[in-house]
């Protein structure tokens, strides 16, 4: 059983509003908020979206899963 592939994978969550604002305005933010978490890809095959605190927006925003 040790050779089975794990169902849990590491994912990176990135603030969606910082991405939209940085495309429109060049110097609005100094960075983009990112979190690292895990998900079970058997139960959640779609992209993960969670409300997390963004220190650059100073608000709770939706953070979406990105590719590594």
PDB file of N, H, CA, C and O in Angstrom:
ATOM      1  N   UNK A   1       0.799  -1.196   0.000  1.00  0.00           N
ATOM      2  CA  UNK A   1       0.000   0.000   0.000  1.00  0.00           C
ATOM      3  C   UNK A   1       0.845   1.265   0.000  1.00  0.00           C
ATOM      4  O   UNK A   1       0.314   2.340  -0.278  1.00  0.00           O
ATOM      5  N   UNK A   2       2.077   1.186   0.287  1.00  0.00           N
ATOM      6  H   UNK A   2       2.508   0.312   0.513  1.00  0.00           H
ATOM      7  CA  UNK A   2       2.923   2.367   0.326  1.00  0.00           C
ATOM      8  C   UNK A   2       3.184   2.934  -1.061  1.00  0.00           C
ATOM      9  O   UNK A   2       3.559   4.100  -1.187  1.00  0.00           O
ATOM     10  N   UNK A   3       2.993   2.132  -2.109  1.00  0.00           N
ATOM     11  H   UNK A   3       2.688   1.185  -2.007  1.00  0.00           H
ATOM     12  CA  UNK A   3       3.260   2.578  -3.463  1.00  0.00           C
ATOM     13  C   UNK A   3       2.079   3.292  -4.111  1.00  0.00           C
ATOM     14  O   UNK A   3       2.207   3.761  -5.242  1.00  0.00           O
ATOM     15  N   UNK A   4       0.935   3.392  -3.436  1.00  0.00           N
ATOM     16  H   UNK A   4       0.831   3.011  -2.517  1.00  0.00           H
ATOM     17  CA  UNK A   4      -0.225   4.062  -4.009  1.00  0.00           C
ATOM     18  C   UNK A   4       0.027   5.551  -4.148  1.00  0.00           C
ATOM     19  O   UNK A   4       0.721   6.151  -3.328  1.00  0.00           O
ATOM     20  N   UNK A   5      -0.530   6.134  -5.175  1.00  0.00           N
ATOM     21  H   UNK A   5      -1.094   5.646  -5.842  1.00  0.00           H
ATOM     22  CA  UNK A   5      -0.381   7.566  -5.398  1.00  0.00           C
ATOM     23  C   UNK A   5      -1.267   8.327  -4.418  1.00  0.00           C
ATOM     24  O   UNK A   5      -2.431   7.975  -4.227  1.00  0.00           O
ATOM     25  N   UNK A   6      -0.723   9.361  -3.800  1.00  0.00           N
ATOM     26  H   UNK A   6       0.223   9.647  -3.955  1.00  0.00           H
ATOM     27  CA  UNK A   6      -1.477  10.136  -2.812  1.00  0.00           C
ATOM     28  C   UNK A   6      -2.590  10.921  -3.475  1.00  0.00           C
ATOM     29  O   UNK A   6      -2.449  11.400  -4.600  1.00  0.00           O
ATOM     30  N   UNK A   7      -3.695  11.047  -2.766  1.00  0.00           N
ATOM     31  H   UNK A   7      -3.810  10.658  -1.852  1.00  0.00           H
ATOM     32  CA  UNK A   7      -4.826  11.805  -3.264  1.00  0.00           C
ATOM     33  C   UNK A   7      -4.679  13.289  -2.952  1.00  0.00           C
ATOM     34  O   UNK A   7      -5.303  14.125  -3.605  1.00  0.00           O
ATOM     35  N   UNK A   8      -3.858  13.622  -1.959  1.00  0.00           N
ATOM     36  H   UNK A   8      -3.351  12.943  -1.429  1.00  0.00           H
ATOM     37  CA  UNK A   8      -3.699  15.018  -1.560  1.00  0.00           C
ATOM     38  C   UNK A   8      -2.540  15.646  -2.326  1.00  0.00           C
ATOM     39  O   UNK A   8      -1.445  15.089  -2.395  1.00  0.00           O
ATOM     40  N   UNK A   9      -2.805  16.820  -2.900  1.00  0.00           N
ATOM     41  H   UNK A   9      -3.695  17.273  -2.844  1.00  0.00           H
ATOM     42  CA  UNK A   9      -1.786  17.539  -3.656  1.00  0.00           C
ATOM     43  C   UNK A   9      -1.678  18.964  -3.118  1.00  0.00           C
ATOM     44  O   UNK A   9      -2.662  19.525  -2.635  1.00  0.00           O
ATOM     45  N   UNK A  10      -0.498  19.541  -3.202  1.00  0.00           N
ATOM     46  H   UNK A  10       0.301  19.085  -3.595  1.00  0.00           H
ATOM     47  CA  UNK A  10      -0.287  20.924  -2.781  1.00  0.00           C
ATOM     48  C   UNK A  10      -0.748  21.863  -3.893  1.00  0.00           C
ATOM     49  O   UNK A  10      -0.463  21.633  -5.068  1.00  0.00           O
ATOM     50  N   UNK A  11      -1.467  22.927  -3.512  1.00  0.00           N
ATOM     51  H   UNK A  11      -1.699  23.114  -2.557  1.00  0.00           H
ATOM     52  CA  UNK A  11      -1.943  23.921  -4.471  1.00  0.00           C
ATOM     53  C   UNK A  11      -1.570  25.311  -3.974  1.00  0.00           C
ATOM     54  O   UNK A  11      -1.410  25.533  -2.773  1.00  0.00           O
ATOM     55  N   UNK A  12      -1.435  26.242  -4.912  1.00  0.00           N
ATOM     56  H   UNK A  12      -1.566  26.062  -5.887  1.00  0.00           H
ATOM     57  CA  UNK A  12      -1.131  27.632  -4.590  1.00  0.00           C
ATOM     58  C   UNK A  12      -2.371  28.457  -4.886  1.00  0.00           C
ATOM     59  O   UNK A  12      -2.934  28.375  -5.977  1.00  0.00           O
ATOM     60  N   UNK A  13      -2.799  29.257  -3.906  1.00  0.00           N
ATOM     61  H   UNK A  13      -2.342  29.324  -3.019  1.00  0.00           H
ATOM     62  CA  UNK A  13      -3.945  30.142  -4.067  1.00  0.00           C
ATOM     63  C   UNK A  13      -3.438  31.564  -4.220  1.00  0.00           C
ATOM     64  O   UNK A  13      -2.575  32.001  -3.459  1.00  0.00           O
ATOM     65  N   UNK A  14      -3.968  32.296  -5.205  1.00  0.00           N
ATOM     66  H   UNK A  14      -4.669  31.942  -5.824  1.00  0.00           H
ATOM     67  CA  UNK A  14      -3.524  33.651  -5.494  1.00  0.00           C
ATOM     68  C   UNK A  14      -4.717  34.590  -5.513  1.00  0.00           C
ATOM     69  O   UNK A  14      -5.790  34.227  -5.996  1.00  0.00           O
ATOM     70  N   UNK A  15      -4.535  35.797  -4.989  1.00  0.00           N
ATOM     71  H   UNK A  15      -3.664  36.092  -4.596  1.00  0.00           H
ATOM     72  CA  UNK A  15      -5.617  36.788  -4.913  1.00  0.00           C
ATOM     73  C   UNK A  15      -6.052  37.188  -6.324  1.00  0.00           C
ATOM     74  O   UNK A  15      -5.225  37.579  -7.148  1.00  0.00           O
ATOM     75  N   UNK A  16      -7.352  37.088  -6.593  1.00  0.00           N
ATOM     76  H   UNK A  16      -8.023  36.771  -5.923  1.00  0.00           H
ATOM     77  CA  UNK A  16      -7.856  37.401  -7.928  1.00  0.00           C
ATOM     78  C   UNK A  16      -8.002  38.899  -8.140  1.00  0.00           C
ATOM     79  O   UNK A  16      -7.841  39.363  -9.269  1.00  0.00           O
ATOM     80  N   UNK A  17      -8.301  39.676  -7.103  1.00  0.00           N
ATOM     81  H   UNK A  17      -8.432  39.299  -6.186  1.00  0.00           H
ATOM     82  CA  UNK A  17      -8.470  41.110  -7.294  1.00  0.00           C
ATOM     83  C   UNK A  17      -7.130  41.814  -7.468  1.00  0.00           C
ATOM     84  O   UNK A  17      -7.070  42.821  -8.174  1.00  0.00           O
ATOM     85  N   UNK A  18      -6.057  41.330  -6.856  1.00  0.00           N
ATOM     86  H   UNK A  18      -6.106  40.513  -6.282  1.00  0.00           H
ATOM     87  CA  UNK A  18      -4.733  41.924  -7.054  1.00  0.00           C
ATOM     88  C   UNK A  18      -4.274  41.730  -8.492  1.00  0.00           C
ATOM     89  O   UNK A  18      -3.622  42.606  -9.060  1.00  0.00           O
ATOM     90  N   UNK A  19      -4.609  40.590  -9.081  1.00  0.00           N
ATOM     91  H   UNK A  19      -5.138  39.878  -8.619  1.00  0.00           H
ATOM     92  CA  UNK A  19      -4.218  40.318 -10.469  1.00  0.00           C
ATOM     93  C   UNK A  19      -4.936  41.278 -11.404  1.00  0.00           C
ATOM     94  O   UNK A  19      -4.321  41.844 -12.307  1.00  0.00           O
ATOM     95  N   UNK A  20      -6.241  41.466 -11.193  1.00  0.00           N
ATOM     96  H   UNK A  20      -6.741  41.006 -10.459  1.00  0.00           H
ATOM     97  CA  UNK A  20      -7.004  42.368 -12.054  1.00  0.00           C
ATOM     98  C   UNK A  20      -6.540  43.806 -11.895  1.00  0.00           C
ATOM     99  O   UNK A  20      -6.433  44.529 -12.886  1.00  0.00           O
ATOM    100  N   UNK A  21      -6.261  44.238 -10.667  1.00  0.00           N
ATOM    101  H   UNK A  21      -6.347  43.651  -9.862  1.00  0.00           H
ATOM    102  CA  UNK A  21      -5.831  45.614 -10.441  1.00  0.00           C
ATOM    103  C   UNK A  21      -4.430  45.869 -10.974  1.00  0.00           C
ATOM    104  O   UNK A  21      -4.154  46.965 -11.463  1.00  0.00           O
ATOM    105  N   UNK A  22      -3.545  44.893 -10.894  1.00  0.00           N
ATOM    106  H   UNK A  22      -3.769  44.003 -10.497  1.00  0.00           H
ATOM    107  CA  UNK A  22      -2.179  45.095 -11.361  1.00  0.00           C
ATOM    108  C   UNK A  22      -2.110  45.185 -12.880  1.00  0.00           C
ATOM    109  O   UNK A  22      -1.175  45.786 -13.409  1.00  0.00           O
ATOM    110  N   UNK A  23      -3.077  44.604 -13.602  1.00  0.00           N
ATOM    111  H   UNK A  23      -3.837  44.116 -13.173  1.00  0.00           H
ATOM    112  CA  UNK A  23      -3.087  44.729 -15.057  1.00  0.00           C
ATOM    113  C   UNK A  23      -3.534  46.120 -15.480  1.00  0.00           C
ATOM    114  O   UNK A  23      -3.034  46.663 -16.465  1.00  0.00           O
ATOM    115  N   UNK A  24      -4.480  46.702 -14.735  1.00  0.00           N
ATOM    116  H   UNK A  24      -4.886  46.261 -13.935  1.00  0.00           H
ATOM    117  CA  UNK A  24      -5.000  48.019 -15.103  1.00  0.00           C
ATOM    118  C   UNK A  24      -4.100  49.152 -14.631  1.00  0.00           C
ATOM    119  O   UNK A  24      -3.850  50.096 -15.381  1.00  0.00           O
ATOM    120  N   UNK A  25      -3.617  49.070 -13.416  1.00  0.00           N
ATOM    121  H   UNK A  25      -3.820  48.303 -12.808  1.00  0.00           H
ATOM    122  CA  UNK A  25      -2.795  50.113 -12.826  1.00  0.00           C
ATOM    123  C   UNK A  25      -1.446  49.511 -12.460  1.00  0.00           C
ATOM    124  O   UNK A  25      -1.383  48.484 -11.784  1.00  0.00           O
ATOM    125  N   UNK A  26      -0.383  50.139 -12.896  1.00  0.00           N
ATOM    126  H   UNK A  26      -0.434  50.973 -13.445  1.00  0.00           H
ATOM    127  CA  UNK A  26       0.939  49.547 -12.759  1.00  0.00           C
ATOM    128  C   UNK A  26       1.441  49.582 -11.325  1.00  0.00           C
ATOM    129  O   UNK A  26       1.945  48.568 -10.843  1.00  0.00           O
ATOM    130  N   UNK A  27       1.328  50.697 -10.626  1.00  0.00           N
ATOM    131  H   UNK A  27       0.919  51.521 -11.018  1.00  0.00           H
ATOM    132  CA  UNK A  27       1.957  50.856  -9.315  1.00  0.00           C
ATOM    133  C   UNK A  27       0.969  50.852  -8.150  1.00  0.00           C
ATOM    134  O   UNK A  27       1.221  51.512  -7.141  1.00  0.00           O
ATOM    135  N   UNK A  28      -0.138  50.135  -8.257  1.00  0.00           N
ATOM    136  H   UNK A  28      -0.343  49.599  -9.076  1.00  0.00           H
ATOM    137  CA  UNK A  28      -1.117  50.143  -7.172  1.00  0.00           C
ATOM    138  C   UNK A  28      -0.704  49.248  -6.020  1.00  0.00           C
ATOM    139  O   UNK A  28      -0.912  49.610  -4.862  1.00  0.00           O
ATOM    140  N   UNK A  29      -0.125  48.086  -6.304  1.00  0.00           N
ATOM    141  H   UNK A  29       0.044  47.792  -7.245  1.00  0.00           H
ATOM    142  CA  UNK A  29       0.240  47.134  -5.257  1.00  0.00           C
ATOM    143  C   UNK A  29       1.717  46.801  -5.356  1.00  0.00           C
ATOM    144  O   UNK A  29       2.311  46.865  -6.432  1.00  0.00           O
ATOM    145  N   UNK A  30       2.301  46.446  -4.223  1.00  0.00           N
ATOM    146  H   UNK A  30       1.818  46.393  -3.349  1.00  0.00           H
ATOM    147  CA  UNK A  30       3.701  46.057  -4.227  1.00  0.00           C
ATOM    148  C   UNK A  30       3.872  44.567  -4.447  1.00  0.00           C
ATOM    149  O   UNK A  30       4.992  44.119  -4.689  1.00  0.00           O
ATOM    150  N   UNK A  31       2.814  43.786  -4.374  1.00  0.00           N
ATOM    151  H   UNK A  31       1.904  44.151  -4.177  1.00  0.00           H
ATOM    152  CA  UNK A  31       2.919  42.346  -4.560  1.00  0.00           C
ATOM    153  C   UNK A  31       1.566  41.713  -4.758  1.00  0.00           C
ATOM    154  O   UNK A  31       0.549  42.401  -4.852  1.00  0.00           O
ATOM    155  N   UNK A  32       1.560  40.386  -4.822  1.00  0.00           N
ATOM    156  H   UNK A  32       2.386  39.827  -4.746  1.00  0.00           H
ATOM    157  CA  UNK A  32       0.330  39.616  -4.976  1.00  0.00           C
ATOM    158  C   UNK A  32       0.273  38.611  -3.837  1.00  0.00           C
ATOM    159  O   UNK A  32       1.248  37.908  -3.571  1.00  0.00           O
ATOM    160  N   UNK A  33      -0.862  38.545  -3.171  1.00  0.00           N
ATOM    161  H   UNK A  33      -1.654  39.116  -3.387  1.00  0.00           H
ATOM    162  CA  UNK A  33      -1.044  37.645  -2.036  1.00  0.00           C
ATOM    163  C   UNK A  33      -1.162  36.209  -2.517  1.00  0.00           C
ATOM    164  O   UNK A  33      -1.941  35.910  -3.422  1.00  0.00           O
ATOM    165  N   UNK A  34      -0.374  35.310  -1.899  1.00  0.00           N
ATOM    166  H   UNK A  34       0.259  35.553  -1.164  1.00  0.00           H
ATOM    167  CA  UNK A  34      -0.424  33.890  -2.238  1.00  0.00           C
ATOM    168  C   UNK A  34      -0.432  33.053  -0.976  1.00  0.00           C
ATOM    169  O   UNK A  34       0.238  33.378   0.004  1.00  0.00           O
ATOM    170  N   UNK A  35      -1.198  31.970  -1.007  1.00  0.00           N
ATOM    171  H   UNK A  35      -1.743  31.706  -1.803  1.00  0.00           H
ATOM    172  CA  UNK A  35      -1.256  30.997   0.076  1.00  0.00           C
ATOM    173  C   UNK A  35      -0.964  29.612  -0.498  1.00  0.00           C
ATOM    174  O   UNK A  35      -1.269  29.344  -1.660  1.00  0.00           O
ATOM    175  N   UNK A  36      -0.377  28.738   0.309  1.00  0.00           N
ATOM    176  H   UNK A  36      -0.129  28.956   1.253  1.00  0.00           H
ATOM    177  CA  UNK A  36      -0.143  27.350  -0.078  1.00  0.00           C
ATOM    178  C   UNK A  36      -1.003  26.470   0.822  1.00  0.00           C
ATOM    179  O   UNK A  36      -0.990  26.622   2.043  1.00  0.00           O
ATOM    180  N   UNK A  37      -1.746  25.554   0.215  1.00  0.00           N
ATOM    181  H   UNK A  37      -1.756  25.430  -0.777  1.00  0.00           H
ATOM    182  CA  UNK A  37      -2.608  24.646   0.964  1.00  0.00           C
ATOM    183  C   UNK A  37      -2.641  23.300   0.240  1.00  0.00           C
ATOM    184  O   UNK A  37      -1.944  23.109  -0.756  1.00  0.00           O
ATOM    185  N   UNK A  38      -3.444  22.380   0.739  1.00  0.00           N
ATOM    186  H   UNK A  38      -4.010  22.535   1.549  1.00  0.00           H
ATOM    187  CA  UNK A  38      -3.593  21.065   0.119  1.00  0.00           C
ATOM    188  C   UNK A  38      -5.055  20.816  -0.205  1.00  0.00           C
ATOM    189  O   UNK A  38      -5.955  21.361   0.434  1.00  0.00           O
ATOM    190  N   UNK A  39      -5.271  19.974  -1.219  1.00  0.00           N
ATOM    191  H   UNK A  39      -4.540  19.531  -1.738  1.00  0.00           H
ATOM    192  CA  UNK A  39      -6.632  19.554  -1.541  1.00  0.00           C
ATOM    193  C   UNK A  39      -6.604  18.096  -1.956  1.00  0.00           C
ATOM    194  O   UNK A  39      -5.580  17.587  -2.411  1.00  0.00           O
ATOM    195  N   UNK A  40      -7.730  17.434  -1.797  1.00  0.00           N
ATOM    196  H   UNK A  40      -8.562  17.847  -1.427  1.00  0.00           H
ATOM    197  CA  UNK A  40      -7.906  16.063  -2.235  1.00  0.00           C
ATOM    198  C   UNK A  40      -8.453  16.117  -3.655  1.00  0.00           C
ATOM    199  O   UNK A  40      -9.601  16.511  -3.858  1.00  0.00           O
ATOM    200  N   UNK A  41      -7.644  15.726  -4.643  1.00  0.00           N
ATOM    201  H   UNK A  41      -6.712  15.406  -4.477  1.00  0.00           H
ATOM    202  CA  UNK A  41      -8.076  15.859  -6.030  1.00  0.00           C
ATOM    203  C   UNK A  41      -9.111  14.836  -6.433  1.00  0.00           C
ATOM    204  O   UNK A  41      -9.721  14.982  -7.492  1.00  0.00           O
ATOM    205  N   UNK A  42      -9.338  13.797  -5.632  1.00  0.00           N
ATOM    206  H   UNK A  42      -8.842  13.677  -4.772  1.00  0.00           H
ATOM    207  CA  UNK A  42     -10.441  12.867  -5.919  1.00  0.00           C
ATOM    208  C   UNK A  42     -11.782  13.529  -5.603  1.00  0.00           C
ATOM    209  O   UNK A  42     -12.746  13.372  -6.352  1.00  0.00           O
ATOM    210  N   UNK A  43     -11.844  14.277  -4.485  1.00  0.00           N
ATOM    211  H   UNK A  43     -11.061  14.406  -3.876  1.00  0.00           H
ATOM    212  CA  UNK A  43     -13.087  14.936  -4.078  1.00  0.00           C
ATOM    213  C   UNK A  43     -13.282  16.274  -4.756  1.00  0.00           C
ATOM    214  O   UNK A  43     -14.419  16.696  -4.966  1.00  0.00           O
ATOM    215  N   UNK A  44     -12.185  16.961  -5.109  1.00  0.00           N
ATOM    216  H   UNK A  44     -11.261  16.618  -4.938  1.00  0.00           H
ATOM    217  CA  UNK A  44     -12.264  18.302  -5.688  1.00  0.00           C
ATOM    218  C   UNK A  44     -11.444  18.345  -6.972  1.00  0.00           C
ATOM    219  O   UNK A  44     -10.318  18.843  -6.950  1.00  0.00           O
ATOM    220  N   UNK A  45     -11.963  17.844  -8.086  1.00  0.00           N
ATOM    221  H   UNK A  45     -12.877  17.439  -8.104  1.00  0.00           H
ATOM    222  CA  UNK A  45     -11.175  17.860  -9.327  1.00  0.00           C
ATOM    223  C   UNK A  45     -11.093  19.250  -9.958  1.00  0.00           C
ATOM    224  O   UNK A  45     -10.167  19.522 -10.723  1.00  0.00           O
ATOM    225  N   UNK A  46     -12.048  20.137  -9.649  1.00  0.00           N
ATOM    226  H   UNK A  46     -12.800  19.917  -9.027  1.00  0.00           H
ATOM    227  CA  UNK A  46     -12.053  21.490 -10.208  1.00  0.00           C
ATOM    228  C   UNK A  46     -11.082  22.379  -9.445  1.00  0.00           C
ATOM    229  O   UNK A  46     -10.531  21.986  -8.417  1.00  0.00           O
ATOM    230  N   UNK A  47     -10.885  23.580  -9.966  1.00  0.00           N
ATOM    231  H   UNK A  47     -11.333  23.899 -10.801  1.00  0.00           H
ATOM    232  CA  UNK A  47     -10.001  24.536  -9.301  1.00  0.00           C
ATOM    233  C   UNK A  47     -10.623  25.003  -7.986  1.00  0.00           C
ATOM    234  O   UNK A  47     -11.831  25.218  -7.895  1.00  0.00           O
ATOM    235  N   UNK A  48      -9.779  25.152  -6.978  1.00  0.00           N
ATOM    236  H   UNK A  48      -8.797  24.977  -7.052  1.00  0.00           H
ATOM    237  CA  UNK A  48     -10.210  25.531  -5.645  1.00  0.00           C
ATOM    238  C   UNK A  48     -10.262  27.055  -5.530  1.00  0.00           C
ATOM    239  O   UNK A  48      -9.370  27.739  -6.031  1.00  0.00           O
ATOM    240  N   UNK A  49     -11.301  27.601  -4.873  1.00  0.00           N
ATOM    241  H   UNK A  49     -12.027  27.045  -4.466  1.00  0.00           H
ATOM    242  CA  UNK A  49     -11.419  29.030  -4.599  1.00  0.00           C
ATOM    243  C   UNK A  49     -11.840  29.203  -3.154  1.00  0.00           C
ATOM    244  O   UNK A  49     -12.856  28.653  -2.730  1.00  0.00           O
ATOM    245  N   UNK A  50     -11.064  29.968  -2.393  1.00  0.00           N
ATOM    246  H   UNK A  50     -10.238  30.415  -2.738  1.00  0.00           H
ATOM    247  CA  UNK A  50     -11.351  30.215  -0.983  1.00  0.00           C
ATOM    248  C   UNK A  50     -11.258  31.706  -0.696  1.00  0.00           C
ATOM    249  O   UNK A  50     -10.506  32.433  -1.345  1.00  0.00           O
ATOM    250  N   UNK A  51     -12.045  32.152   0.298  1.00  0.00           N
ATOM    251  H   UNK A  51     -12.656  31.561   0.825  1.00  0.00           H
ATOM    252  CA  UNK A  51     -11.936  33.541   0.752  1.00  0.00           C
ATOM    253  C   UNK A  51     -10.838  33.608   1.803  1.00  0.00           C
ATOM    254  O   UNK A  51     -10.949  33.000   2.867  1.00  0.00           O
ATOM    255  N   UNK A  52      -9.770  34.354   1.498  1.00  0.00           N
ATOM    256  H   UNK A  52      -9.680  34.848   0.633  1.00  0.00           H
ATOM    257  CA  UNK A  52      -8.646  34.518   2.399  1.00  0.00           C
ATOM    258  C   UNK A  52      -8.350  36.005   2.529  1.00  0.00           C
ATOM    259  O   UNK A  52      -8.799  36.809   1.713  1.00  0.00           O
ATOM    260  N   UNK A  53      -7.587  36.366   3.568  1.00  0.00           N
ATOM    261  H   UNK A  53      -7.223  35.713   4.231  1.00  0.00           H
ATOM    262  CA  UNK A  53      -7.218  37.760   3.778  1.00  0.00           C
ATOM    263  C   UNK A  53      -6.062  38.129   2.857  1.00  0.00           C
ATOM    264  O   UNK A  53      -5.056  37.421   2.803  1.00  0.00           O
ATOM    265  N   UNK A  54      -6.204  39.233   2.136  1.00  0.00           N
ATOM    266  H   UNK A  54      -7.021  39.808   2.180  1.00  0.00           H
ATOM    267  CA  UNK A  54      -5.143  39.748   1.266  1.00  0.00           C
ATOM    268  C   UNK A  54      -4.486  40.927   1.973  1.00  0.00           C
ATOM    269  O   UNK A  54      -5.147  41.942   2.195  1.00  0.00           O
ATOM    270  N   UNK A  55      -3.204  40.829   2.336  1.00  0.00           N
ATOM    271  H   UNK A  55      -2.667  40.005   2.156  1.00  0.00           H
ATOM    272  CA  UNK A  55      -2.548  41.939   3.032  1.00  0.00           C
ATOM    273  C   UNK A  55      -2.298  43.151   2.139  1.00  0.00           C
ATOM    274  O   UNK A  55      -2.013  44.232   2.654  1.00  0.00           O
ATOM    275  N   UNK A  56      -2.393  43.007   0.832  1.00  0.00           N
ATOM    276  H   UNK A  56      -2.624  42.129   0.413  1.00  0.00           H
ATOM    277  CA  UNK A  56      -2.189  44.130  -0.076  1.00  0.00           C
ATOM    278  C   UNK A  56      -3.482  44.896  -0.318  1.00  0.00           C
ATOM    279  O   UNK A  56      -3.447  46.108  -0.535  1.00  0.00           O
ATOM    280  N   UNK A  57      -4.621  44.212  -0.284  1.00  0.00           N
ATOM    281  H   UNK A  57      -4.649  43.228  -0.107  1.00  0.00           H
ATOM    282  CA  UNK A  57      -5.933  44.860  -0.423  1.00  0.00           C
ATOM    283  C   UNK A  57      -6.499  45.270   0.930  1.00  0.00           C
ATOM    284  O   UNK A  57      -7.394  46.112   0.995  1.00  0.00           O
ATOM    285  N   UNK A  58      -5.986  44.683   2.015  1.00  0.00           N
ATOM    286  H   UNK A  58      -5.258  43.999   1.962  1.00  0.00           H
ATOM    287  CA  UNK A  58      -6.485  44.869   3.379  1.00  0.00           C
ATOM    288  C   UNK A  58      -7.938  44.434   3.517  1.00  0.00           C
ATOM    289  O   UNK A  58      -8.698  45.036   4.275  1.00  0.00           O
ATOM    290  N   UNK A  59      -8.331  43.381   2.782  1.00  0.00           N
ATOM    291  H   UNK A  59      -7.714  42.892   2.166  1.00  0.00           H
ATOM    292  CA  UNK A  59      -9.687  42.852   2.831  1.00  0.00           C
ATOM    293  C   UNK A  59      -9.639  41.351   2.594  1.00  0.00           C
ATOM    294  O   UNK A  59      -8.638  40.813   2.119  1.00  0.00           O
ATOM    295  N   UNK A  60     -10.743  40.679   2.935  1.00  0.00           N
ATOM    296  H   UNK A  60     -11.555  41.115   3.321  1.00  0.00           H
ATOM    297  CA  UNK A  60     -10.895  39.270   2.581  1.00  0.00           C
ATOM    298  C   UNK A  60     -11.346  39.208   1.127  1.00  0.00           C
ATOM    299  O   UNK A  60     -12.376  39.777   0.765  1.00  0.00           O
ATOM    300  N   UNK A  61     -10.583  38.524   0.308  1.00  0.00           N
ATOM    301  H   UNK A  61      -9.746  38.061   0.602  1.00  0.00           H
ATOM    302  CA  UNK A  61     -10.865  38.410  -1.121  1.00  0.00           C
ATOM    303  C   UNK A  61     -10.852  36.940  -1.532  1.00  0.00           C
ATOM    304  O   UNK A  61     -10.379  36.084  -0.785  1.00  0.00           O
ATOM    305  N   UNK A  62     -11.366  36.656  -2.708  1.00  0.00           N
ATOM    306  H   UNK A  62     -11.750  37.351  -3.315  1.00  0.00           H
ATOM    307  CA  UNK A  62     -11.339  35.296  -3.236  1.00  0.00           C
ATOM    308  C   UNK A  62      -9.955  35.011  -3.792  1.00  0.00           C
ATOM    309  O   UNK A  62      -9.428  35.761  -4.614  1.00  0.00           O
ATOM    310  N   UNK A  63      -9.375  33.904  -3.322  1.00  0.00           N
ATOM    311  H   UNK A  63      -9.803  33.294  -2.655  1.00  0.00           H
ATOM    312  CA  UNK A  63      -8.090  33.441  -3.816  1.00  0.00           C
ATOM    313  C   UNK A  63      -8.336  32.177  -4.628  1.00  0.00           C
ATOM    314  O   UNK A  63      -8.933  31.221  -4.132  1.00  0.00           O
ATOM    315  N   UNK A  64      -7.879  32.173  -5.871  1.00  0.00           N
ATOM    316  H   UNK A  64      -7.395  32.950  -6.274  1.00  0.00           H
ATOM    317  CA  UNK A  64      -8.100  31.042  -6.760  1.00  0.00           C
ATOM    318  C   UNK A  64      -6.831  30.232  -6.964  1.00  0.00           C
ATOM    319  O   UNK A  64      -5.720  30.739  -6.812  1.00  0.00           O
ATOM    320  N   UNK A  65      -7.015  28.978  -7.308  1.00  0.00           N
ATOM    321  H   UNK A  65      -7.918  28.566  -7.432  1.00  0.00           H
ATOM    322  CA  UNK A  65      -5.893  28.070  -7.537  1.00  0.00           C
ATOM    323  C   UNK A  65      -5.176  28.422  -8.834  1.00  0.00           C
ATOM    324  O   UNK A  65      -5.817  28.723  -9.841  1.00  0.00           O
ATOM    325  N   UNK A  66      -3.831  28.385  -8.809  1.00  0.00           N
ATOM    326  H   UNK A  66      -3.310  28.141  -7.990  1.00  0.00           H
ATOM    327  CA  UNK A  66      -3.034  28.649  -9.994  1.00  0.00           C
ATOM    328  C   UNK A  66      -2.143  27.444 -10.273  1.00  0.00           C
ATOM    329  O   UNK A  66      -1.969  26.577  -9.417  1.00  0.00           O
ATOM    330  N   UNK A  67      -1.582  27.399 -11.478  1.00  0.00           N
ATOM    331  H   UNK A  67      -1.724  28.103 -12.174  1.00  0.00           H
ATOM    332  CA  UNK A  67      -0.635  26.342 -11.831  1.00  0.00           C
ATOM    333  C   UNK A  67       0.726  26.658 -11.247  1.00  0.00           C
ATOM    334  O   UNK A  67       1.075  27.823 -11.061  1.00  0.00           O
ATOM    335  N   UNK A  68       1.496  25.616 -10.956  1.00  0.00           N
ATOM    336  H   UNK A  68       1.212  24.669 -11.107  1.00  0.00           H
ATOM    337  CA  UNK A  68       2.834  25.816 -10.413  1.00  0.00           C
ATOM    338  C   UNK A  68       3.802  26.192 -11.499  1.00  0.00           C
ATOM    339  O   UNK A  68       4.984  26.401 -11.227  1.00  0.00           O
TER     340      UNK A  68
END
